[in-house]
């Protein structure tokens, strides 16, 4: 019995340690955010996603454009870099949101992943992004009548 308990405990410890060294892979949809700016951007009309792949790749939709980049986690600190995006023009609030979204990602050094939630934080600005895991890829598509 003691051996079984020890094995389970060590297995959990390895799982927790390895998950702290990487972002959880999968498809995530932005659920909420907090930007230090006092401007409120409606995100309910835009689909904002982050696809995280093992091996350090991220990408998704940023409301107006499609983006991609890389990430790493060293000593528990997140680093998102090499962000690129398409250059589509959208309404001004969407463009402002997108720029702050990218700056938050590029300045982020902290993340927490619990169950179906992922939070990415830029401690210098206090900005954070909170995502929910998406199992059904159709939930990442725009609602009917909305352009891709």
FIKOLZA-1660 file (N, C-alpha, C; in steps of 0.1 Angstrom, whole numbers, plus 5000, padded with zeros to 4 digits):
% residues 148
   i   px   py   pz ch aa at
   1 5008 4988 5000  A  X  N
   1 5000 5000 5000  A  X CA
   1 5009 5013 5000  A  X  C
   2 5019 5012 5008  A  X  N
   2 5028 5024 5009  A  X CA
   2 5035 5026 4995  A  X  C
   3 5039 5015 4989  A  X  N
   3 5045 5017 4976  A  X CA
   3 5035 5023 4965  A  X  C
   4 5023 5018 4966  A  X  N
   4 5013 5024 4957  A  X CA
   4 5011 5039 4959  A  X  C
   5 5010 5043 4972  A  X  N
   5 5008 5057 4975  A  X CA
   5 5020 5065 4970  A  X  C
   6 5032 5060 4973  A  X  N
   6 5045 5066 4968  A  X CA
   6 5045 5068 4953  A  X  C
   7 5041 5058 4946  A  X  N
   7 5041 5058 4931  A  X CA
   7 5031 5069 4926  A  X  C
   8 5019 5069 4932  A  X  N
   8 5009 5079 4928  A  X CA
   8 5014 5093 4932  A  X  C
   9 5020 5095 4943  A  X  N
   9 5025 5108 4947  A  X CA
   9 5036 5113 4938  A  X  C
  10 5045 5104 4934  A  X  N
  10 5056 5108 4925  A  X CA
  10 5051 5110 4911  A  X  C
  11 5041 5103 4907  A  X  N
  11 5034 5105 4894  A  X CA
  11 5028 5119 4894  A  X  C
  12 5021 5123 4904  A  X  N
  12 5015 5136 4905  A  X CA
  12 5025 5147 4905  A  X  C
  13 5036 5145 4912  A  X  N
  13 5046 5155 4913  A  X CA
  13 5053 5157 4900  A  X  C
  14 5055 5146 4892  A  X  N
  14 5061 5148 4879  A  X CA
  14 5051 5155 4870  A  X  C
  15 5038 5152 4870  A  X  N
  15 5028 5159 4862  A  X CA
  15 5028 5174 4865  A  X  C
  16 5028 5177 4878  A  X  N
  16 5027 5191 4882  A  X CA
  16 5040 5198 4878  A  X  C
  17 5052 5192 4880  A  X  N
  17 5064 5198 4876  A  X CA
  17 5065 5201 4861  A  X  C
  18 5061 5191 4853  A  X  N
  18 5062 5192 4839  A  X CA
  18 5052 5202 4834  A  X  C
  19 5040 5203 4840  A  X  N
  19 5031 5213 4835  A  X CA
  19 5035 5227 4838  A  X  C
  20 5043 5229 4848  A  X  N
  20 5048 5242 4852  A  X CA
  20 5058 5247 4842  A  X  C
  21 5064 5238 4834  A  X  N
  21 5075 5242 4825  A  X CA
  21 5070 5245 4811  A  X  C
  22 5057 5244 4809  A  X  N
  22 5052 5247 4795  A  X CA
  22 5037 5252 4796  A  X  C
  23 5033 5258 4786  A  X  N
  23 5019 5262 4784  A  X CA
  23 5011 5249 4781  A  X  C
  24 4999 5248 4785  A  X  N
  24 4991 5236 4782  A  X CA
  24 4987 5237 4767  A  X  C
  25 4990 5227 4760  A  X  N
  25 4987 5227 4746  A  X CA
  25 4972 5225 4744  A  X  C
  26 4967 5230 4732  A  X  N
  26 4953 5230 4729  A  X CA
  26 4948 5243 4723  A  X  C
  27 4935 5243 4722  A  X  N
  27 4928 5255 4716  A  X CA
  27 4922 5263 4728  A  X  C
  28 4924 5276 4728  A  X  N
  28 4919 5284 4739  A  X CA
  28 4912 5296 4733  A  X  C
  29 4901 5300 4739  A  X  N
  29 4894 5312 4735  A  X CA
  29 4894 5322 4746  A  X  C
  30 4897 5335 4742  A  X  N
  30 4897 5346 4752  A  X CA
  30 4883 5347 4758  A  X  C
  31 4883 5347 4772  A  X  N
  31 4871 5348 4779  A  X CA
  31 4870 5362 4786  A  X  C
  32 4881 5367 4790  A  X  N
  32 4881 5380 4797  A  X CA
  32 4895 5385 4796  A  X  C
  33 4897 5398 4800  A  X  N
  33 4910 5405 4800  A  X CA
  33 4909 5416 4809  A  X  C
  34 4921 5421 4813  A  X  N
  34 4921 5434 4820  A  X CA
  34 4933 5441 4815  A  X  C
  35 4930 5453 4809  A  X  N
  35 4941 5462 4804  A  X CA
  35 4941 5474 4813  A  X  C
  36 4953 5479 4816  A  X  N
  36 4954 5490 4825  A  X CA
  36 4947 5502 4819  A  X  C
  37 4947 5503 4806  A  X  N
  37 4940 5514 4800  A  X CA
  37 4925 5514 4804  A  X  C
  38 4919 5526 4804  A  X  N
  38 4905 5527 4809  A  X CA
  38 4895 5524 4797  A  X  C
  39 4900 5520 4786  A  X  N
  39 4892 5518 4774  A  X CA
  39 4886 5504 4775  A  X  C
  40 4874 5502 4773  A  X  N
  40 4868 5489 4773  A  X CA
  40 4865 5484 4759  A  X  C
  41 4870 5473 4755  A  X  N
  41 4869 5468 4742  A  X CA
  41 4859 5456 4742  A  X  C
  42 4849 5456 4734  A  X  N
  42 4839 5445 4734  A  X CA
  42 4846 5433 4727  A  X  C
  43 4847 5422 4734  A  X  N
  43 4853 5410 4728  A  X CA
  43 4842 5400 4724  A  X  C
  44 4830 5403 4727  A  X  N
  44 4819 5393 4724  A  X CA
  44 4817 5392 4709  A  X  C
  45 4820 5402 4701  A  X  N
  45 4817 5402 4686  A  X CA
  45 4829 5396 4679  A  X  C
  46 4841 5396 4685  A  X  N
  46 4853 5391 4679  A  X CA
  46 4857 5377 4685  A  X  C
  47 4862 5369 4676  A  X  N
  47 4867 5356 4681  A  X CA
  47 4882 5358 4683  A  X  C
  48 4886 5356 4696  A  X  N
  48 4901 5358 4699  A  X CA
  48 4905 5345 4705  A  X  C
  49 4915 5338 4698  A  X  N
  49 4919 5325 4702  A  X CA
  49 4934 5324 4704  A  X  C
  50 4938 5314 4710  A  X  N
  50 4952 5310 4711  A  X CA
  50 4954 5295 4710  A  X  C
  51 4960 5291 4699  A  X  N
  51 4963 5277 4697  A  X CA
  51 4977 5274 4702  A  X  C
  52 4979 5266 4712  A  X  N
  52 4992 5263 4718  A  X CA
  52 4996 5249 4714  A  X  C
  53 5008 5248 4708  A  X  N
  53 5013 5235 4704  A  X CA
  53 5026 5232 4712  A  X  C
  54 5027 5219 4715  A  X  N
  54 5039 5214 4721  A  X CA
  54 5051 5218 4712  A  X  C
  55 5062 5221 4718  A  X  N
  55 5073 5225 4710  A  X CA
  55 5075 5240 4709  A  X  C
  56 5066 5248 4715  A  X  N
  56 5068 5262 4717  A  X CA
  56 5062 5271 4706  A  X  C
  57 5051 5266 4700  A  X  N
  57 5045 5275 4690  A  X CA
  57 5031 5279 4695  A  X  C
  58 5027 5292 4692  A  X  N
  58 5014 5297 4695  A  X CA
  58 5009 5303 4682  A  X  C
  59 4996 5305 4681  A  X  N
  59 4990 5312 4670  A  X CA
  59 4975 5313 4673  A  X  C
  60 4968 5320 4664  A  X  N
  60 4953 5321 4666  A  X CA
  60 4948 5333 4659  A  X  C
  61 4936 5337 4664  A  X  N
  61 4929 5349 4659  A  X CA
  61 4930 5360 4670  A  X  C
  62 4933 5372 4665  A  X  N
  62 4934 5383 4675  A  X CA
  62 4922 5393 4674  A  X  C
  63 4911 5388 4668  A  X  N
  63 4900 5397 4666  A  X CA
  63 4898 5401 4652  A  X  C
  64 4909 5407 4647  A  X  N
  64 4909 5412 4633  A  X CA
  64 4918 5404 4624  A  X  C
  65 4929 5400 4629  A  X  N
  65 4940 5393 4622  A  X CA
  65 4943 5380 4628  A  X  C
  66 4951 5372 4620  A  X  N
  66 4956 5360 4624  A  X CA
  66 4971 5362 4628  A  X  C
  67 4975 5356 4639  A  X  N
  67 4989 5358 4644  A  X CA
  67 4995 5344 4647  A  X  C
  68 5008 5345 4649  A  X  N
  68 5016 5334 4652  A  X CA
  68 5029 5338 4659  A  X  C
  69 5035 5329 4666  A  X  N
  69 5048 5332 4673  A  X CA
  69 5053 5320 4681  A  X  C
  70 5062 5323 4689  A  X  N
  70 5068 5312 4697  A  X CA
  70 5068 5315 4712  A  X  C
  71 5069 5305 4720  A  X  N
  71 5070 5307 4735  A  X CA
  71 5080 5297 4741  A  X  C
  72 5084 5301 4752  A  X  N
  72 5093 5292 4760  A  X CA
  72 5090 5295 4775  A  X  C
  73 5093 5286 4783  A  X  N
  73 5092 5288 4798  A  X CA
  73 5105 5283 4804  A  X  C
  74 5112 5292 4810  A  X  N
  74 5125 5289 4817  A  X CA
  74 5124 5294 4831  A  X  C
  75 5127 5285 4840  A  X  N
  75 5127 5288 4855  A  X CA
  75 5113 5294 4859  A  X  C
  76 5103 5289 4853  A  X  N
  76 5089 5293 4856  A  X CA
  76 5085 5306 4850  A  X  C
  77 5094 5312 4842  A  X  N
  77 5090 5325 4835  A  X CA
  77 5087 5323 4821  A  X  C
  78 5075 5328 4817  A  X  N
  78 5070 5327 4803  A  X CA
  78 5077 5338 4794  A  X  C
  79 5080 5334 4782  A  X  N
  79 5085 5344 4772  A  X CA
  79 5078 5341 4759  A  X  C
  80 5071 5350 4754  A  X  N
  80 5064 5349 4741  A  X CA
  80 5072 5359 4732  A  X  C
  81 5076 5354 4720  A  X  N
  81 5084 5362 4711  A  X CA
  81 5081 5359 4697  A  X  C
  82 5087 5367 4688  A  X  N
  82 5085 5365 4673  A  X CA
  82 5071 5365 4669  A  X  C
  83 5063 5374 4675  A  X  N
  83 5049 5375 4671  A  X CA
  83 5048 5382 4657  A  X  C
  84 5040 5376 4648  A  X  N
  84 5037 5381 4635  A  X CA
  84 5022 5380 4633  A  X  C
  85 5017 5389 4625  A  X  N
  85 5003 5388 4622  A  X CA
  85 5000 5393 4608  A  X  C
  86 4988 5389 4603  A  X  N
  86 4984 5395 4590  A  X CA
  86 4982 5410 4592  A  X  C
  87 4979 5417 4582  A  X  N
  87 4978 5431 4583  A  X CA
  87 4965 5437 4578  A  X  C
  88 4954 5430 4581  A  X  N
  88 4940 5434 4578  A  X CA
  88 4937 5446 4586  A  X  C
  89 4929 5455 4579  A  X  N
  89 4925 5467 4586  A  X CA
  89 4910 5464 4591  A  X  C
  90 4908 5469 4603  A  X  N
  90 4895 5467 4610  A  X CA
  90 4891 5480 4616  A  X  C
  91 4879 5480 4623  A  X  N
  91 4875 5493 4630  A  X CA
  91 4885 5496 4640  A  X  C
  92 4886 5509 4644  A  X  N
  92 4896 5514 4653  A  X CA
  92 4896 5507 4667  A  X  C
  93 4885 5504 4673  A  X  N
  93 4885 5497 4686  A  X CA
  93 4892 5483 4685  A  X  C
  94 4889 5476 4674  A  X  N
  94 4894 5463 4672  A  X CA
  94 4910 5464 4670  A  X  C
  95 4914 5474 4663  A  X  N
  95 4928 5476 4661  A  X CA
  95 4936 5479 4674  A  X  C
  96 4930 5488 4682  A  X  N
  96 4936 5492 4695  A  X CA
  96 4936 5480 4704  A  X  C
  97 4925 5472 4704  A  X  N
  97 4925 5460 4713  A  X CA
  97 4936 5451 4708  A  X  C
  98 4937 5449 4696  A  X  N
  98 4947 5439 4690  A  X CA
  98 4962 5443 4694  A  X  C
  99 4965 5456 4693  A  X  N
  99 4978 5461 4696  A  X CA
  99 4981 5458 4711  A  X  C
 100 4971 5461 4720  A  X  N
 100 4973 5459 4734  A  X CA
 100 4974 5444 4737  A  X  C
 101 4966 5436 4730  A  X  N
 101 4967 5421 4732  A  X CA
 101 4981 5416 4729  A  X  C
 102 4986 5421 4717  A  X  N
 102 5000 5417 4714  A  X CA
 102 5010 5421 4724  A  X  C
 103 5009 5434 4728  A  X  N
 103 5019 5439 4738  A  X CA
 103 5018 5431 4751  A  X  C
 104 5006 5427 4755  A  X  N
 104 5004 5419 4767  A  X CA
 104 5011 5406 4766  A  X  C
 105 5009 5400 4754  A  X  N
 105 5015 5387 4752  A  X CA
 105 5031 5388 4752  A  X  C
 106 5036 5398 4745  A  X  N
 106 5050 5400 4744  A  X CA
 106 5057 5403 4757  A  X  C
 107 5049 5410 4766  A  X  N
 107 5055 5414 4779  A  X CA
 107 5052 5404 4790  A  X  C
 108 5044 5394 4787  A  X  N
 108 5040 5384 4797  A  X CA
 108 5052 5376 4802  A  X  C
 109 5052 5374 4815  A  X  N
 109 5062 5365 4821  A  X CA
 109 5056 5355 4830  A  X  C
 110 5043 5356 4833  A  X  N
 110 5036 5347 4842  A  X CA
 110 5024 5341 4836  A  X  C
 111 5021 5329 4840  A  X  N
 111 5009 5322 4835  A  X CA
 111 5005 5312 4846  A  X  C
 112 4992 5310 4846  A  X  N
 112 4986 5300 4855  A  X CA
 112 4977 5292 4847  A  X  C
 113 4977 5279 4849  A  X  N
 113 4968 5270 4841  A  X CA
 113 4961 5261 4852  A  X  C
 114 4948 5262 4852  A  X  N
 114 4940 5254 4862  A  X CA
 114 4928 5249 4854  A  X  C
 115 4928 5236 4853  A  X  N
 115 4916 5229 4847  A  X CA
 115 4914 5234 4833  A  X  C
 116 4903 5241 4831  A  X  N
 116 4899 5246 4818  A  X CA
 116 4902 5261 4816  A  X  C
 117 4910 5267 4825  A  X  N
 117 4913 5281 4824  A  X CA
 117 4929 5283 4823  A  X  C
 118 4932 5294 4815  A  X  N
 118 4946 5297 4813  A  X CA
 118 4947 5313 4814  A  X  C
 119 4955 5318 4823  A  X  N
 119 4957 5332 4825  A  X CA
 119 4972 5335 4821  A  X  C
 120 4973 5346 4813  A  X  N
 120 4987 5350 4810  A  X CA
 120 4988 5365 4814  A  X  C
 121 4998 5368 4822  A  X  N
 121 4999 5381 4828  A  X CA
 121 5012 5388 4825  A  X  C
 122 5011 5401 4822  A  X  N
 122 5023 5410 4821  A  X CA
 122 5024 5418 4834  A  X  C
 123 5033 5414 4843  A  X  N
 123 5033 5420 4856  A  X CA
 123 5037 5435 4856  A  X  C
 124 5045 5439 4846  A  X  N
 124 5049 5453 4845  A  X CA
 124 5037 5462 4843  A  X  C
 125 5028 5458 4834  A  X  N
 125 5016 5467 4831  A  X CA
 125 5004 5463 4840  A  X  C
 126 5004 5451 4845  A  X  N
 126 4992 5446 4852  A  X CA
 126 4982 5440 4843  A  X  C
 127 4984 5440 4830  A  X  N
 127 4975 5435 4820  A  X CA
 127 4975 5419 4821  A  X  C
 128 4963 5414 4819  A  X  N
 128 4962 5399 4818  A  X CA
 128 4952 5395 4808  A  X  C
 129 4953 5383 4803  A  X  N
 129 4944 5377 4794  A  X CA
 129 4940 5363 4800  A  X  C
 130 4927 5361 4800  A  X  N
 130 4921 5349 4806  A  X CA
 130 4914 5341 4795  A  X  C
 131 4919 5329 4793  A  X  N
 131 4914 5320 4782  A  X CA
 131 4906 5308 4788  A  X  C
 132 4897 5302 4781  A  X  N
 132 4890 5290 4784  A  X CA
 132 4893 5280 4773  A  X  C
 133 4896 5268 4778  A  X  N
 133 4899 5257 4768  A  X CA
 133 4887 5254 4759  A  X  C
 134 4889 5252 4747  A  X  N
 134 4879 5249 4737  A  X CA
 134 4881 5235 4732  A  X  C
 135 4871 5226 4734  A  X  N
 135 4871 5213 4729  A  X CA
 135 4865 5212 4715  A  X  C
 136 4855 5220 4713  A  X  N
 136 4848 5219 4700  A  X CA
 136 4853 5231 4692  A  X  C
 137 4861 5228 4681  A  X  N
 137 4867 5238 4673  A  X CA
 137 4856 5248 4667  A  X  C
 138 4844 5243 4665  A  X  N
 138 4833 5252 4660  A  X CA
 138 4831 5264 4669  A  X  C
 139 4834 5263 4681  A  X  N
 139 4832 5274 4691  A  X CA
 139 4843 5285 4688  A  X  C
 140 4853 5282 4680  A  X  N
 140 4863 5292 4676  A  X CA
 140 4859 5299 4663  A  X  C
 141 4848 5296 4657  A  X  N
 141 4844 5302 4645  A  X CA
 141 4834 5313 4648  A  X  C
 142 4834 5323 4640  A  X  N
 142 4825 5335 4642  A  X CA
 142 4811 5330 4641  A  X  C
 143 4802 5338 4648  A  X  N
 143 4788 5334 4647  A  X CA
 143 4783 5337 4633  A  X  C
 144 4771 5332 4630  A  X  N
 144 4765 5333 4617  A  X CA
 144 4764 5347 4612  A  X  C
 145 4767 5350 4600  A  X  N
 145 4767 5363 4595  A  X CA
 145 4779 5371 4596  A  X  C
 146 4789 5366 4605  A  X  N
 146 4801 5373 4607  A  X CA
 146 4812 5368 4597  A  X  C
 147 4820 5377 4592  A  X  N
 147 4830 5374 4583  A  X CA
 147 4842 5367 4590  A  X  C
 148 4849 5358 4583  A  X  N
 148 4861 5352 4589  A  X CA
 148 4872 5361 4587  A  X  C
% end
